[in-house]
């Protein structure tokens, strides 16, 4: 055994891995290939990691303690201490199967200098197998440098980084192994630099055991703040993405996006890069395209090329900046909270990535090793108003027995609409699933629609339908943002230019049961004179309570105003409450002395003859 100059160095980064680090090191020492060393860097752990490491006396294990400086600095230190010709990497809470080094070294010796990866399997805190699809894209190799770089451009991993095996000289020759400023994206930054110089190759064997830590304690865990940091770091590292990528490789990478495949000049290359940036799946990265186009438009040569070869002018640039909205306030993730006897604690949270931009979703949560479940709370999209419709919910036990959940038994802190959608007026939506017992996993399928932002105005709308002689038509409807978070409201609709109005229909809010008390309805005519509607003349398709409020047990509430003439503006003021549940509506009807007074004849005629058709038209045009 050549301890002084081992053939292979295995680096292990440890931070608060006291529970796992001895087992991790042992999995390296028990490799079928013995000519190796283990280089461990303890990055300022605050648990018993240092004590565990200091009790290890094997001469093949070299341990370095340092103040906490982050994963990049720890990785740089580990690489600098490596003495082997080849390097394999791992984390201090993971395990290696006994044949990893043998298999990767044997495969690597068959070819030239390159970067070799393998597949991985997943284990839980106790080391038991864990089925997960969280990292499935990492496990699907990207073949060829163009495919590798394209995937990195899109923010997706081309390989499972912890299975990396290569020559130490390649990594040390990079000048800087890992960017010390990065905590989440240092791996991607490293892979980008490697992919620009070397081919990536793959062994289709599971040669790594990745531990999925309970409570998402992995560095790559789906914690909201980690995700925010990931997005910000990704933006920073991508600024120089196209540096050192030759034009021919660029054309291969973006064969579907290049506008002029025959481009040859550096200025044309700049234009093509800018337009590729604008097609980035990451909205913030599109700003790089805007910046590059802005710089090109500053000079005559750039303006001429853009206009002549790409039909892109200053007006085109203005249209681009007008349409680009890159602000995203919250990361995309979906949380499952488990009550195993102590309530819904943060430690019993399981997180799954969630793409809000796709209407259909399928989420799988791995609950292996968490113990018996007493209750389950699902928070579909944290930090945004949303609508969720579940089509299938099922769970399975450790033996694989699958049980379907009765969707009618699911309750939420939102409003259940007639179409089966749970609609939320809170940025902390929650659904409670009737699941208990020994549960190994849960799957949820359905549709959702999210609206990011801090106000309900982005979600609700209030609509005024004028009758200009051709009934209440969608094409002349007037809409205003509406928030049920505030009890009082005051909405003004501008009818200028519509001509004569014969009557008005006001739909206070759509898609929910509600209660509305109108304090006043005022309007101005063409001369500017102000008028107040006699409140005894208005009617609705709801129940009139003794308090004067109108209670609606329909998700299409309507008021009818006998207002006619050349009207400039209409203002409605009052109080509203909602969304109400069907049970709350029934209770208020019973306790509020609801009156089903006869509506005026013209209202009855509308309700009886045309409301169903109006609803159909409205639903077609409704903004979800």
N, C-alpha and C positions, 0 to 999 in steps of 0.2 A: 504494500500500500504506500503510495507516494504522497504523504501528507504535505510535505513542503511545497511540492509543485504538482498539485492534483490536476487531472485532466479536465474535470468539470467542477465549476463552482455553482452552488445553488444558493441564491440569495433569499432571505426571509425578512420581511419587514414586520415588526411587531409594535402594536400600540394597544395597550390594555387587553392583551391576549393571554393573561395568566391562566385562564381555564383551559386553553387549547395549545399553548406554545410547545409544551413538552411533547405532546402527541404529534404535532406538526414536524418537529425536528426528528423524532423517532421514525416517522414515515420516510424521511430522507436517508437516515442512517441504515434503514432496512432495504434500501434499493438493491436490486440484483447486480447493478454496476457499483463497484466499491471504490473506484479511483476518483474520489470526489471530496469536496469540503463543503461545509455549511457556514455561510456568512450571515450572521443575525445582527440586525440593527434594531435596538430598542429605542424607539423615538419618544422618550420621555413619558413612558407609561406611568399612570398614577395608581394602578392596582398592584398586584403581586408579581407582575411579569418579571421584573428585575430579580426578585428573590428566586423564582423558578429557574431562570437562566443561570444564575450564579451557582446553582447546585449541579449543573451539567459539567462533567469533567472529561468528556470524550475529546481527544486531540483533534478530531476532524471538525469540531464545532468551534468557530471563532465568533466571539460575542463582543459587540460594541454598543456602549450606552451613550446616549446624547440627550441634551435638552430637547424638548418637543419643538420640532421645526417643520413638521408636516411631511406627508408621504413623498414628495418630490426630493426634498433634501435627504430623507432617509434612504431613498433609492440611489441617489448619487453617492452617498457615503458607502453603501453596500457594494456598488459596482467598483468604486475606487479601491476597495479592499480585496477584490477577487483576484486570485492567483491562477485560476484555471484557464485553459485555452478556450473552453466553451462555458457558456452561462445559461442556466435555467432559473426562472424566477417563481416565487410563490408568496402567499400571504401567511401570516402567523396563526391564523385561525382555520386554515385549510389543511388538506391531506393530499399525499401523493400515493397512487397505487405503486406497488413494488417495482414495476417494469418501466416506469416513465423514462428514466434516464437511458436505460438500455435501448429502448425502442427509438427514442428521438435521436440519440447519438448514432445509432446504426443507420437510421434513415438519412441523417445529415451527411454522413461520410460518403453517401452515394453521389453527391453532387457538389457544386461549387458554393461560393459564399451567397447566402440567402437567409431569410427569416423563416423558421419552421414553427408551425402551430399544430395543435391537436384538438380533440374534442374534450368536453368536460361532463362530469355528472354532478348531481347536486345532493347534498346531505343537510340534515337539520342540526339544531344545536347539540343533539345527542349523538350525532353521527349516523343516523338512520337515513336510508334513501328518501329523497323528496322529489316528487314529480312537479315540475314547474315549466312554464313556457315564458317566464319573464325575460330570459336571455336568449330566446330562440334565434333571434337574428344574429347574435354573436356566434352561434354554433353552426351557422350556414356559411361556408367559406365563400369568399369572393375571389374568383380565379382570374389572374392576370392583373398587372399593375393598373390598367385603366379602370377595371371594375373595382379594385381596392380603393383607389383614390376617389372614384365616383361615390362609393358608399361613405367614405369619410367626409366628403363634401356635403352629403345629405345628413350628417350627424349620426350615422349608423356604424357600428363596429364591423370590420371585415374579418375579425377573428376573435377568439377568446384570449385576451392579452396575457393572462397568467399562465398560459401554456407555451409562451414564447421560449424558443431555444435557438441560440446562434453562437457565433464566435465572439468572444469578449472584445477582440480588436474592433469589430464592427461597432459595438455599442460605445466603446471608449473613443473611437474615432469620430464620433458625432460632435465632439467638442463639449457639448453639454448634454448629458444623458436625459434628465428630466428637467423641465422648466420649473424652477423653485417657486415661482409665483402662483403656480396652479395647484389646486387641491383635488379637483374633480376630473379635469380633462387632461391631466398630464400624460395619461396613456394615449389618448387620441393624438395629442401633439407629437408624441414620440413616434407613433405609427405613421403619421403624415410624413415626417422627415425620413423615416426608414423606407416608406413606399416610393419616395422620389428617387431612391438610389438602388433598392434591392427588390428582388422578386419575393413574394410571399408564397410559401408552400404549406401543405397540410397533410397530416396523418389522420385518417378517419377512424381514430381509436380514442376511447375515453381514458385519457392519461392524467386527469386532474380531478380532484374532489373538492368542489366549491361549497363552503358552508353558508347556508342562508340563515343569518342570525335573526333570532326572535326580536321583534320590535324594530326591524329594519336598521340594525346597528352596523351593517356592512357600509363601507365607504360609499358604495354605489347604491345603497338602499334608497327606497322611494320616499324620502323625507322632503316635505315642501321646501325647506330652506336649502337643502342640498340641490334640489332641482333648480331653484332660482340661481344658485351659485354656478351650477353646471351651464345654464344658458348664458350667463354673463361671461364665464370663462371661454365658452365655445366661440362667442363673438370675438373675444380678444385674440384667440389663437388662429382664427380664420382670416385675419386681416392680410396675412402674407401667403395665403394658401396657394396662389398661382405662381409664386416665385419658384424658379428652377424647374418648372414643368414645360418641356419643349412643346412647340405648337402641334406637332404630329400626335403626341400623347394626349394633348388637350382635345384634339379633334376626335380621337378614339373615345375618350371619356364622355364627351358630350355630343355624340353623333346625332342625337335626337334634338339638340338645342342649338347647335351651330347654325347661324343664318347663311353664312357664305363658306362652305367647306373648302373653297379654293383660295381662301385668304393667305397672304404671304408676308405682308409687311408688319412690323411691330405695332404700328398704329391700328391696323385692322385687328390685330390680336387683342389690343386693349378694348376695342369696341366689342368684340365677341365676348371677352371676359365680362364686360359690363352687362350685356344682355343675359348671360348665363347667371350672373348674380341676381338679376331681377326675377329669375325663375327658381330661386332657391326655395326649398320647402320650409326653411327657417325664415320667418318674416323679418327678423332683425337683420339678417345678412343681406337682404335686398337693399339695405342702405348703402352697402359697398357699391352696388351697381349704380345707385343714384349719385354717389360721390364721384365715381369714375366718369359717368356721363357728364356731370357738372364740369369736371376738369377738362374733358374733351371739348365741351362747348365754349370754353374760355378762349380758344385759339381758332384762327381762321381755318387752319388745316384740319382740325378736328370737326368743326362745324360743316365744312365742305364734304368730308368723308361721310359723316353721319347722314347728312341730307341726301347725298348722291347715291350712296351704296345701301343705306338702310332706311331711307325715307323718314329719318328721325330729326325733328327740328326743335327749336326752342318751345314751340307749342306742344310738341310731343312730350318734352320734358316736363312742362307744366301739368299736362294731363297725368303723367306718371307720379309726380309728387302729390298731386291731389288725391290719387287713388290709393296711395301707400299708407296704411295705418299699421305700424309695427308694435304698438303698445299692447302688451299682454300682462295683466295685473297678477295673474295667478298661474301656477304650474298645472299641468294636466295630470291629475291622478285621482284615483278612486279608493276610498278607505273602507275597510271592514273592521268593526270593533266587536270584540267578543267578551261576553260576561261568563267567566268561568267560576264565579262565586264571589267575586269582590267588586262587581260592577264593571262598567265599560272603562277600563283603565287604558292609558296610552301604551303600556307595555304589551297589551293584548290587541294591538292594532296590526292588521295585515294590509299592505298597500299594493295596488296594481296600477300600472300605467293606463291612462285613459286618453283617447284621442277625441277631443270635443268636435273636431271638424268633420267627423264621420258620423252619420246619423245612426247607423246600426252598430251595436256594440256586443261583444262577447267577452266577459271577464271571468277569469278563473283564479280563485284564492286558495293557496296551499296552507292548510291548517295542521299539517302533520306535527305531532309531538306537543300540541298545545293543551291537550287534556279535554275532558268532557265540557261541553258548551251548554250553558243555561239559557242564553239569549244572544241574538245577533243583531247589530245595528249597521246598516250600510249607508255610507255617505257618498252618493254617486259622484258629484262634482263639487269639490270644496271651493268656496270663494266665488260662486256665481249663481245667479238666478237660472233655473233650468226647468225643463219638463222631462219626465221619465215615464216610459211605458215598458213594463216587463212582459215578455212573451213566454219566458221559461226560467224557472229557478229550480235547481236540484242540488243535492249534496250526497256525498258518499262517505262510507266509513273505511276503516283501515283494510277491511277485507275486499273492498271494491264494490260493495252493495250500494246501488244508486236509488235515492228516494226523491220523488218530485214534490215540490211545495205547492199547496193550494194558493194560487195568486189572490183569491178573494180574502184570504186571512192576513195579507200584508197590509200594514197601516203605515202612515207617514205623517210628518209635520207639515205636509202640503195639502192641497185640495185635490180630491179625486174627481176628475172630470168624467162626463158621460162617455167619452171615447176611451176611457181606461188610462188616460194619462194622469200622473201625479204632477201637479203644477205647484211650484214653490215660489213664495215671495220672501224667502230668506236665503242668505248666502251660505247658510249651513243646512242644506237639505238632508233629511234623514229618513230612511225607511227601515221598519222593524220586521225582521223575517222570523216566522215561526219555526225555528230550527233549534233542536237541542239534542244532547247525547254526545257520543263519541263520533266526532265529525273530522274527517281527514281532508276534506276539500269542499268548496262551494263554487258553483257555476251560475252566472246570471247572463241572460240574453234579453235584448230588447232594442228600443230606440230611445234616443234622447236629443234634446235641443237645448243648447246653452246660450246665455247672453251675458257676457262678462260686463262687470261694472258695479258701481256701488249704489245704484238707484233702480227702483222698479220701473221708472219711466221707459227704460229700454225694453221692457217686457210687456207692459199693459198699454192699451190704447183706448181712447174714448172717441166716438164717431158721431158726427151730425150728418143726417141724410136729408137734404132739401128735396121737396117735390116741386119740380119746375113745370109741371103739367104732364110729365111722362113718368110719374110715380117716383119712388125712392130708388135712384140708380147708383150703382157702385162708382161709376166714372166721375160723378160730381160730389162724392162723399168727402167730408172734411174730417181730418183726424188730428188728435192732440195726444201727447204723452200723458199718461195717468198713473198716479202712484196711490195705491191703497194703504201704503205705510202711514200716510197722514190722514187723519179723520176728516179734516175740512178740505174743500176743493173750490177752485174758482177757475173756470175755463172759458176762454173767449175764442169764438170761431169767426173767421173773416169770410163773408159771403159776397164781397165786392166782385162784380163782373158776372154774376150768375143770372141777373135779370129778375123777373118776377118769381116770387116764391108763393106757393099755394098752401103749404103746411110744412112742418118739420118733424123728423123723428130723431130722437137722441138715444143712442146706445151707450150708457154710462161706462161700462167695462165689458169686455168680451170673455167668454169661456169660464165664467164662475158664477155661483150663486152669490147674491149680495143684497144689501139693504141700502137704500138711498133716501135721504131727506133733502128735498129741494127747498132752500130758503128763498131764492128769487130767480126769476128768468127775465132778463132785460134785453132789449134789442134797439138798434138804431136804424132809422130809415135813411133813404137817399139824401134827405135834407140835413141829416145829422141829429135830428130830434130823437130823444131817448124815450122809450116806452117800457112799461112793466107789464108782464103777463099776469092776468088774473089767475092765481094759483088754483082756483076751483075749477078752471077749464082744462087743466092738463090731465092726461090719462096715461095709464101704463098697462103692460101685460103682467103686472105683479099684483100682490094683495096690498091694499091700503090699510095700514095699521092705525089704531086710535091716536098714536103719537104724530101722525101725519107722514110717517115714513112709508116708502113702498118696499115691500119684501118680495124678492124674486126667487122662485124655485125653478128657474130656467137659466141655462148658461147663455141665453140670448136676451138679456133684459132690455126693454124698450120703453121710452117715454114718447108721448105724442103731444106736440105743441100747436095749437091753432093760431099760427102766426103767418101772415101773408102780406104781400106787397113787395116793393123793391127794398130789400133788407141789406144793410151793410155788415153789421156785426150782431152776434148773439152771445150773451154771457150767461152761463149757468153757475150758480153758487149754492153750496150746501154742505152736507155731511154724508159720508158713506162708510160702509163697513163690509169687509170681505177679504178673502173669499170665505164664505160660510159653508159648513157641511150640510148635507141633507137633513141630518138630525137637528142641527141648530135652526134651520129654516122651519122645520115642523114644530119645534119648541116655541119659537117666536110667534108662529102663526097661532098656536094654541093659547099662548099667554098674552098676546098683543091685541086681542079682539079684532082680528083681521076682518076686513069688510070686502066682499066681492061685489061692490057696487057696479051697476051697469055703466059701461063706457058710453060716451056719445055715439050716435049712429055712425058717424064717419069713421070713428075708431074701430067699431065693431066690423064695419065693412072691410077695412084694411086687414084686421086680424083674421077674419073668416076667409077672405078671398085671396090675399096676396102674401101673407107672412111666410108661408112655407117656401114659396118661390124666392122671396127675399133672402131667407136663410141660406138657401142653396147658393145663391149668387154671392152672398157674403162669405160663406165658407170657402168658395173657390178662390176668392181674392184675399182671404185672411192672411195676415203676416204671422207666421207661427213664432 
